[in-house]
Amino acid sequence: MPDETLGILLAVVLGAVIGLERQFSGKPAGLRTNVLICLGAAVFTIISKQMAEPGGSLTRIAAQIVTGVGFLGAGAIIQDRGGVHGLTTAATTWLVASIGMACGAKFYSLAVISTIIAIVVLIGLAKLTRFMEGSKSKQRSESPADEQD
């Protein structure tokens, strides 16, 4: 199996791992979106390496991947009266692109370790956040009403 095939297959698997977590969490950017972002970033990185002339810059396409995915992430962020929503989705798409780039650049260990850390953060910190929000709302309900002058 050529190295390029290994890189794109790993990108699909790792994008799917993160995408499944997002899908199970009911987020709009779920399985298919994360797989496609990760795969696309891997393919662009492989193409960049193939197209670079000897002594040419390999970073030009990589820089455009970061910018393009940042634009996608910005579209996921929604501001309304209740606050801002979609920041984690935006950050996840940005991270998934970086994992795809790592796969395309043959940094397989970096891609796998980053995916594992991302899953720990998405699952573990979501539980911690819910716990903290529950504690905060419990404190509010137990505190006496503010006295008015």
Secondary structure, DSSP 8 states (H G I E B T S, - for coil): --HHHHHHHHHHHHHHHHHHHHHHTT-SS-HHHHHHHHHHHHHHHHHHHHH--TT--SHHHHHHHHHHHHHHHHHH-EEETTEEE-HHHHHHHHHHHHHHHHHHTT-HHHHHHHHHHHHHHHHHHHHHHHHHHHHHHHHHHHS------
